[in-house]
């Protein structure tokens, strides 16, 4: 069994902790996948990165974040107008 196989098996059983940057990517891409390369906090990512992230997360039933990460994400997802409301709903859920 490779290291990745062990990680994958462990992640599927126990879940994973998602860091700030990946949650921001997840939220921005969920609001508007096409703005990922243009939003200041996600410029280093592509829509394909969002596809990969969501594909991985679909296979891991338990996802965790600690309160200080969520607080930071809230401040970093400074979208405008109705996109901000959608981002806040996603973060809340």
C-alpha positions as CSV (number, residue, x, y, z in Angstrom):
1,X,0.0,0.0,0.0
2,X,1.4,3.4,-1.0
3,X,1.5,6.5,1.2
4,X,-1.3,8.0,-0.9
5,X,-3.4,4.9,-0.5
6,X,-3.0,5.1,3.3
7,X,-3.9,8.8,3.3
8,X,-6.9,8.1,1.1
9,X,-8.2,5.3,3.3
10,X,-7.6,7.3,6.4
11,X,-9.3,10.4,5.0
12,X,-12.4,8.5,3.9
13,X,-12.7,6.9,7.3
14,X,-11.9,9.9,9.6
15,X,-12.3,13.0,7.4
16,X,-10.0,15.8,6.6
17,X,-9.3,19.3,7.9
18,X,-9.6,21.9,5.2
19,X,-7.4,25.0,5.3
20,X,-8.3,28.6,4.7
21,X,-7.1,28.8,1.1
22,X,-9.0,25.8,0.0
23,X,-12.2,26.9,1.6
24,X,-11.9,30.3,-0.1
25,X,-11.4,28.5,-3.4
26,X,-14.3,26.2,-2.7
27,X,-16.6,29.2,-1.9
28,X,-15.5,31.5,-4.7
29,X,-15.8,28.6,-7.2
30,X,-19.2,27.7,-5.9
31,X,-20.4,31.2,-6.3
32,X,-18.9,31.8,-9.8
33,X,-16.4,29.2,-11.1
34,X,-15.3,31.6,-13.9
35,X,-14.1,34.3,-11.5
36,X,-11.5,32.0,-9.8
37,X,-8.6,33.4,-11.9
38,X,-9.7,37.0,-11.4
39,X,-10.6,37.1,-7.7
40,X,-7.7,38.4,-5.7
41,X,-7.6,35.6,-3.2
42,X,-7.8,32.8,-5.8
43,X,-5.7,34.0,-8.7
44,X,-3.2,31.2,-8.1
45,X,-5.9,28.7,-8.8
46,X,-7.7,27.7,-12.0
47,X,-11.3,26.4,-12.5
48,X,-9.7,23.0,-13.0
49,X,-8.2,23.2,-9.5
50,X,-11.8,23.8,-8.2
51,X,-13.0,20.8,-10.2
52,X,-10.3,18.7,-8.6
53,X,-11.0,20.0,-5.1
54,X,-14.8,19.4,-5.3
55,X,-14.2,15.9,-6.8
56,X,-12.0,15.0,-3.9
57,X,-14.3,16.4,-1.3
58,X,-17.3,14.5,-2.7
59,X,-15.5,11.3,-1.8
60,X,-14.7,12.3,1.8
61,X,-17.8,12.4,3.9
62,X,-16.4,14.2,6.9
63,X,-14.8,17.6,6.4
64,X,-13.6,19.8,9.2
65,X,-12.6,23.4,9.8
66,X,-11.8,25.1,13.1
67,X,-13.4,28.4,14.1
68,X,-10.4,30.6,13.5
69,X,-10.1,29.2,9.9
70,X,-13.8,30.0,9.2
71,X,-13.4,33.5,10.7
72,X,-10.4,34.1,8.4
73,X,-12.4,32.7,5.4
74,X,-15.2,35.1,6.2
75,X,-12.9,38.0,5.9
76,X,-11.2,36.8,2.7
77,X,-14.3,36.1,0.7
78,X,-15.0,39.8,0.2
79,X,-17.1,39.4,-2.9
80,X,-19.5,42.2,-4.0
81,X,-23.3,42.4,-4.2
82,X,-25.4,39.3,-4.5
83,X,-22.2,37.1,-4.8
84,X,-21.3,38.1,-1.3
85,X,-24.8,36.9,0.0
86,X,-24.3,33.6,-1.8
87,X,-20.8,33.2,-0.4
88,X,-22.1,33.8,3.1
89,X,-24.8,31.2,2.7
90,X,-22.3,28.7,1.5
91,X,-20.0,29.4,4.4
92,X,-22.9,29.2,6.8
93,X,-23.8,25.7,5.5
